[in-house]
C-alpha cells in the first residue's frame, strides 16, 4: 500500500491542482462533477499506469 501512496505525492510535486485547473480552463473543459475532478482523474491514471507496468514485468 505504501508504494501506491508515493505516486500521488510525486504527481502533486509535478502538477498542482491549481495548474491543472488553469489548463482545463484554457482548453475550455468544464467539470460537471464536484467530487471527481480532472486532477483526481490524472492521479488515477498515473496510479494505474504504474501498477500496469509492474504487472508486465
Buried (B, 14 or more C-beta within 10 A) or exposed (E): EEEEEEBBEEBEEEBEBEEBBEEBEEEEEEBEEEEEBBBBEBBEEBBEEBEEEEEEE
